[in-house]
C-alpha cells in the first residue's frame, strides 16, 4: 500500500500545469521611461535549470499593452499559447504600444521604439533569462500594426532573427496617405508629400533585399476580406520576384478574430519550426 501511495505521489508530482505568464517592468534609457512586457516561460524552464530556450517576440496590434495575448484572452489564444510554450519549450514575450508604431519615428526623436525593441528589450531578456541569445534562437511576429513592426524590424535587422511572422500587417504605409487618420501616421512620419521619403523608409519593400539568401523563415497572411489583403498579395509577388523563400496564408475573415484566431496558431507553429531546427 505504501508503495502504491508513493507511486501516486510521484505521478502527480510529475504532472505540471500549463505555463503561467508574468508582467515585467524595465528601465529604458533610449525612451527615458519605464516600459513593461509580459513573459511566458515553459514549465521546462523550472525543471531543467541548465537549459537555454529560444524566444518568440509577439507584438500587439494597435491599442495593445503587451498583456493582451495572455491576460485579455486576445483572439482566444491564452490556452493555446500556454500549451504551445510548454510543448515546444520556447519562451514567449508579448509587447505592446497603446497608440504608437514599432519604429523610430522620423518626426519625433523621443519615440525610438525600434531601437528599444532591437537593443534594450532583447538585451534585457537575454541577460535576465536563460535564452538562446543568438539569431538562431530568436523569432519575431505581430498582429496588425505589430505585424508591420515585426517585419520591419526583422528585415532591417536580419542578424537578430531567424524567423518573422506577420498577421494582417500593412506592408506599404504609402497606400494610406490621408485615408486612415486613426493610424496617426503623419504624427510620426510627417505630412505627405513633404516627407514622402519617411513613408517609404518605414514601409517593408525597401528592406526585402536584406533578407534574400539569409535563411530567414518568413510567414505572413491576411484575411480574404481584410482591406490590407491586396497589399499583402502584392508583397508576396515582390518576394517571389526576388526569390525570397516564404509562406503566404489566406483564409476567410477580415481584420478581425475570424481570420486571426486560426491564423495565429498556424503562424506560431511555422515560426517554432525554424527555432527548433
Kinemage of the C-alpha trace (Angstrom):
@kinemage 1
@onewidth
@group {chain A} dominant
@subgroup {mainchain}
@vectorlist {calphas} color= white
{ca unk a 1} P 0.000 0.000 0.000
{ca unk a 2} L 2.823 2.392 0.873
{ca unk a 3} L 4.457 1.635 -2.458
{ca unk a 4} L 1.206 2.413 -4.284
{ca unk a 5} L 0.777 5.716 -2.446
{ca unk a 6} L 4.398 6.634 -3.127
{ca unk a 7} L 3.924 5.849 -6.794
{ca unk a 8} L 0.792 8.002 -6.991
{ca unk a 9} L 2.577 10.907 -5.307
{ca unk a 10} L 5.413 10.696 -7.806
{ca unk a 11} L 2.938 10.516 -10.669
{ca unk a 12} L 1.039 13.646 -9.630
{ca unk a 13} L 4.267 15.467 -8.860
{ca unk a 14} L 5.351 14.913 -12.455
{ca unk a 15} L 2.172 16.457 -13.852
{ca unk a 16} L 2.850 20.149 -14.448
{ca unk a 17} L 0.152 22.731 -15.002
{ca unk a 18} L 0.217 24.996 -18.017
{ca unk a 19} L 2.850 27.707 -18.029
{ca unk a 20} L 1.753 30.989 -16.448
{ca unk a 21} L 2.696 34.457 -17.763
{ca unk a 22} L 4.248 37.223 -15.702
{ca unk a 23} L 4.402 41.002 -16.076
{ca unk a 24} L 7.893 42.530 -16.131
{ca unk a 25} L 8.970 46.162 -15.841
{ca unk a 26} L 12.275 47.506 -17.105
{ca unk a 27} L 14.040 50.838 -17.450
{ca unk a 28} L 14.538 52.163 -20.964
{ca unk a 29} L 17.366 54.615 -21.405
{ca unk a 30} L 16.577 55.303 -25.044
{ca unk a 31} L 12.934 56.124 -24.272
{ca unk a 32} L 13.646 57.762 -20.934
{ca unk a 33} L 10.937 55.901 -19.035
{ca unk a 34} L 9.916 52.541 -17.630
{ca unk a 35} L 8.499 50.009 -20.071
{ca unk a 36} L 6.742 46.729 -19.454
{ca unk a 37} L 6.161 43.456 -21.225
{ca unk a 38} L 4.755 40.028 -20.460
{ca unk a 39} L 6.736 36.820 -20.483
{ca unk a 40} L 5.651 33.203 -20.610
{ca unk a 41} L 8.243 30.636 -19.509
{ca unk a 42} L 7.695 26.974 -20.334
{ca unk a 43} L 7.494 24.589 -17.402
{ca unk a 44} L 10.764 23.052 -18.534
{ca unk a 45} L 12.423 26.334 -17.531
{ca unk a 46} L 11.931 25.264 -13.899
{ca unk a 47} L 12.540 21.549 -14.303
{ca unk a 48} L 15.691 21.881 -16.445
{ca unk a 49} L 17.717 24.594 -14.666
{ca unk a 50} L 20.720 24.465 -17.001
{ca unk a 51} L 18.838 24.531 -20.278
{ca unk a 52} L 18.552 27.594 -22.521
{ca unk a 53} L 15.436 28.336 -24.534
{ca unk a 54} L 14.562 30.055 -27.815
{ca unk a 55} L 12.366 33.166 -27.707
{ca unk a 56} L 9.433 34.368 -29.804
{ca unk a 57} L 8.665 38.084 -29.522
{ca unk a 58} L 4.993 38.844 -30.210
{ca unk a 59} L 3.963 42.468 -30.883
{ca unk a 60} L 0.377 43.548 -30.165
{ca unk a 61} L -1.860 45.324 -32.613
{ca unk a 62} L -2.985 48.943 -32.246
{ca unk a 63} L -4.079 49.664 -28.695
{ca unk a 64} L -2.331 46.633 -27.234
{ca unk a 65} L -0.465 46.917 -23.961
{ca unk a 66} L 1.771 43.864 -24.090
{ca unk a 67} L -0.513 41.779 -21.918
{ca unk a 68} L -3.462 41.010 -24.157
{ca unk a 69} L -2.113 37.761 -25.526
{ca unk a 70} L -2.018 36.256 -22.044
{ca unk a 71} L -4.327 38.280 -19.802
{ca unk a 72} L -7.131 39.543 -22.012
{ca unk a 73} L -7.571 36.323 -23.976
{ca unk a 74} L -6.690 38.207 -27.171
{ca unk a 75} L -8.344 36.493 -30.138
{ca unk a 76} L -8.887 33.489 -27.878
{ca unk a 77} L -5.243 32.428 -27.645
{ca unk a 78} L -4.366 32.069 -23.947
{ca unk a 79} L -4.938 28.290 -23.680
{ca unk a 80} L -3.159 27.720 -26.983
{ca unk a 81} L -0.119 29.833 -26.174
{ca unk a 82} L 0.316 28.273 -22.736
{ca unk a 83} L 0.347 24.763 -24.182
{ca unk a 84} L 2.453 25.944 -27.106
{ca unk a 85} L 5.199 27.240 -24.792
{ca unk a 86} L 5.288 24.007 -22.819
{ca unk a 87} L 5.136 21.614 -25.753
{ca unk a 88} L 7.783 23.439 -27.785
{ca unk a 89} L 9.908 24.562 -24.813
{ca unk a 90} L 10.010 28.141 -26.009
{ca unk a 91} L 9.807 31.483 -24.181
{ca unk a 92} L 7.112 33.860 -25.466
{ca unk a 93} L 7.395 37.623 -24.975
{ca unk a 94} L 4.340 39.857 -25.509
{ca unk a 95} L 4.960 43.577 -26.016
{ca unk a 96} L 2.524 46.296 -26.967
{ca unk a 97} L 2.182 50.013 -27.602
{ca unk a 98} L -1.226 51.547 -26.906
{ca unk a 99} L -1.126 54.074 -29.777
{ca unk a 100} L 2.279 54.127 -31.451
{ca unk a 101} L 4.174 52.320 -34.216
{ca unk a 102} L 7.099 49.980 -33.662
{ca unk a 103} L 9.803 52.053 -35.321
{ca unk a 104} L 11.938 55.083 -34.601
{ca unk a 105} L 9.644 57.977 -35.527
{ca unk a 106} L 11.398 60.273 -38.030
{ca unk a 107} L 9.387 63.274 -36.754
{ca unk a 108} L 9.843 62.676 -33.038
{ca unk a 109} L 13.303 61.736 -31.712
{ca unk a 110} L 11.773 60.696 -28.383
{ca unk a 111} L 9.842 57.839 -29.998
{ca unk a 112} L 12.619 55.317 -30.614
{ca unk a 113} L 10.585 52.157 -30.259
{ca unk a 114} L 12.543 50.337 -32.957
{ca unk a 115} L 15.817 50.955 -31.121
{ca unk a 116} L 14.228 49.921 -27.839
{ca unk a 117} L 12.980 46.624 -29.242
{ca unk a 118} L 16.125 45.641 -31.130
{ca unk a 119} L 18.599 46.641 -28.425
{ca unk a 120} L 17.261 47.211 -24.928
{ca unk a 121} L 14.428 44.687 -24.816
{ca unk a 122} L 16.440 41.864 -26.355
{ca unk a 123} L 19.404 42.690 -24.134
{ca unk a 124} L 17.212 42.718 -21.011
{ca unk a 125} L 15.602 39.386 -21.855
{ca unk a 126} L 18.902 37.723 -22.715
{ca unk a 127} L 20.577 38.971 -19.531
{ca unk a 128} L 17.764 38.059 -17.162
{ca unk a 129} L 16.541 34.754 -18.595
{ca unk a 130} L 18.185 31.604 -19.887
{ca unk a 131} L 17.705 32.276 -23.572
{ca unk a 132} L 19.471 31.069 -26.678
{ca unk a 133} L 20.994 34.509 -27.081
{ca unk a 134} L 21.718 34.364 -30.787
{ca unk a 135} L 19.923 34.748 -34.088
{ca unk a 136} L 19.082 31.043 -34.323
{ca unk a 137} L 17.200 31.257 -31.028
{ca unk a 138} L 15.072 34.309 -31.756
{ca unk a 139} L 11.903 34.955 -33.793
{ca unk a 140} L 9.505 37.888 -34.000
{ca unk a 141} L 5.877 38.194 -35.073
{ca unk a 142} L 2.969 40.568 -34.676
{ca unk a 143} L -0.670 41.348 -35.293
{ca unk a 144} L -1.864 44.331 -37.390
{ca unk a 145} L 0.421 47.300 -36.536
{ca unk a 146} L 2.533 44.794 -34.602
{ca unk a 147} L 2.794 42.717 -37.774
{ca unk a 148} L 4.138 45.738 -39.623
{ca unk a 149} L 6.625 46.247 -36.798
{ca unk a 150} L 7.707 42.609 -36.747
{ca unk a 151} L 8.507 42.544 -40.465
{ca unk a 152} L 10.111 45.980 -40.458
{ca unk a 153} L 12.417 45.184 -37.528
{ca unk a 154} L 13.262 41.691 -38.763
{ca unk a 155} L 14.049 42.869 -42.285
{ca unk a 156} L 16.052 45.845 -41.041
{ca unk a 157} L 17.984 43.554 -38.665
{ca unk a 158} L 18.174 40.068 -40.190
{ca unk a 159} L 21.185 39.385 -37.967
{ca unk a 160} L 18.843 39.326 -34.949
{ca unk a 161} L 16.045 36.970 -36.029
{ca unk a 162} L 15.907 33.560 -37.669
{ca unk a 163} L 12.177 33.863 -38.408
{ca unk a 164} L 9.487 36.522 -38.728
{ca unk a 165} L 5.717 36.440 -38.928
{ca unk a 166} L 3.055 38.961 -39.911
{ca unk a 167} L -0.672 38.592 -39.227
{ca unk a 168} L -2.798 41.134 -41.110
{ca unk a 169} L 0.031 43.633 -41.371
{ca unk a 170} L 0.295 46.766 -43.514
{ca unk a 171} L 3.319 46.325 -45.810
{ca unk a 172} L 3.070 49.672 -47.601
{ca unk a 173} L 2.242 52.730 -45.494
{ca unk a 174} L 2.220 54.972 -48.568
{ca unk a 175} L -1.103 53.438 -49.644
{ca unk a 176} L -2.836 55.006 -46.650
{ca unk a 177} L -1.840 58.644 -47.008
{ca unk a 178} L -4.841 60.627 -45.796
{ca unk a 179} L -7.201 57.638 -45.683
{ca unk a 180} L -6.645 56.421 -42.116
{ca unk a 181} L -6.314 59.360 -39.725
{ca unk a 182} L -6.896 56.964 -36.819
{ca unk a 183} L -3.478 55.439 -37.537
{ca unk a 184} L -1.784 58.780 -36.672
{ca unk a 185} L 0.917 58.248 -39.294
{ca unk a 186} L 1.554 61.945 -40.052
{ca unk a 187} L 2.358 62.353 -36.354
{ca unk a 188} L 5.365 60.037 -36.660
{ca unk a 189} L 6.214 60.227 -40.380
{ca unk a 190} L 5.376 63.821 -41.166
{ca unk a 191} L 2.794 65.206 -43.614
{ca unk a 192} L 2.787 63.689 -47.092
{ca unk a 193} L 4.123 64.622 -49.653
{ca unk a 194} L 6.592 66.903 -47.869
{ca unk a 195} L 8.010 63.868 -46.035
{ca unk a 196} L 7.264 61.190 -48.615
{ca unk a 197} L 10.689 59.623 -48.018
{ca unk a 198} L 9.733 58.826 -44.408
{ca unk a 199} L 6.637 56.944 -45.550
{ca unk a 200} L 8.734 54.832 -47.908
{ca unk a 201} L 11.544 54.230 -45.400
{ca unk a 202} L 9.092 52.889 -42.822
{ca unk a 203} L 7.401 50.523 -45.269
{ca unk a 204} L 8.537 46.955 -45.904
{ca unk a 205} L 9.660 46.845 -49.548
{ca unk a 206} L 12.968 48.766 -49.161
{ca unk a 207} L 14.277 46.054 -46.835
{ca unk a 208} L 13.328 42.928 -48.769
{ca unk a 209} L 16.801 42.760 -50.299
{ca unk a 210} L 18.257 42.450 -46.794
{ca unk a 211} L 16.720 39.017 -46.219
{ca unk a 212} L 17.418 37.423 -49.583
{ca unk a 213} L 19.597 34.324 -49.099
{ca unk a 214} L 19.723 34.911 -45.339
{ca unk a 215} L 17.895 31.721 -44.408
{ca unk a 216} L 15.177 33.609 -42.544
{ca unk a 217} L 11.854 31.856 -42.127
{ca unk a 218} L 9.148 34.230 -43.404
{ca unk a 219} L 5.455 33.628 -42.769
{ca unk a 220} L 2.660 36.129 -43.368
{ca unk a 221} L -1.038 36.144 -44.014
{ca unk a 222} L -4.200 38.185 -44.273
{ca unk a 223} L -7.955 37.624 -44.269
{ca unk a 224} L -9.671 37.457 -47.633
{ca unk a 225} L -11.971 40.359 -46.778
{ca unk a 226} L -9.332 42.467 -44.999
{ca unk a 227} L -8.680 45.896 -46.558
{ca unk a 228} L -4.966 45.027 -46.355
{ca unk a 229} L -5.342 41.878 -48.457
{ca unk a 230} L -4.291 43.490 -51.738
{ca unk a 231} L -1.137 44.923 -50.173
{ca unk a 232} L -0.200 41.552 -48.714
{ca unk a 233} L -0.726 39.847 -52.056
{ca unk a 234} L 1.493 42.475 -53.644
{ca unk a 235} L 4.166 41.802 -51.015
{ca unk a 236} L 4.038 38.114 -51.818
{ca unk a 237} L 4.588 38.854 -55.504
{ca unk a 238} L 7.546 41.074 -54.621
{ca unk a 239} L 9.080 38.258 -52.574
{ca unk a 240} L 8.547 35.800 -55.384
{ca unk a 241} L 10.220 38.159 -57.853
{ca unk a 242} L 13.246 38.467 -55.572
{ca unk a 243} L 13.415 34.729 -54.921
{ca unk a 244} L 12.779 35.098 -51.176
{ca unk a 245} L 11.518 31.899 -49.580
{ca unk a 246} L 8.300 32.484 -47.691
{ca unk a 247} L 4.877 31.118 -46.817
{ca unk a 248} L 1.786 33.170 -47.548
{ca unk a 249} L -1.523 32.326 -45.887
{ca unk a 250} L -5.082 33.421 -46.631
{ca unk a 251} L -8.402 32.365 -45.125
{ca unk a 252} L -11.899 33.681 -44.605
{ca unk a 253} L -12.300 36.779 -42.459
{ca unk a 254} L -11.385 40.416 -42.287
{ca unk a 255} L -9.231 42.417 -39.900
{ca unk a 256} L -10.776 40.538 -37.001
{ca unk a 257} L -10.797 37.378 -34.942
{ca unk a 258} L -12.447 35.325 -37.667
{ca unk a 259} L -9.162 35.267 -39.536
{ca unk a 260} L -6.685 35.971 -36.745
{ca unk a 261} L -7.741 33.282 -34.264
{ca unk a 262} L -6.894 30.418 -36.598
{ca unk a 263} L -4.029 32.085 -38.456
{ca unk a 264} L -2.231 32.940 -35.219
{ca unk a 265} L -1.769 29.265 -34.404
{ca unk a 266} L -0.582 28.487 -37.928
{ca unk a 267} L 1.930 31.320 -37.702
{ca unk a 268} L 3.332 30.274 -34.320
{ca unk a 269} L 3.699 26.657 -35.391
{ca unk a 270} L 5.541 27.786 -38.525
{ca unk a 271} L 7.942 30.040 -36.600
{ca unk a 272} L 8.864 27.474 -33.965
{ca unk a 273} L 9.999 25.016 -36.641
{ca unk a 274} L 12.799 27.425 -37.585
{ca unk a 275} L 13.803 27.744 -33.931
{ca unk a 276} L 13.827 24.000 -33.373
{ca unk a 277} L 15.985 23.160 -36.359
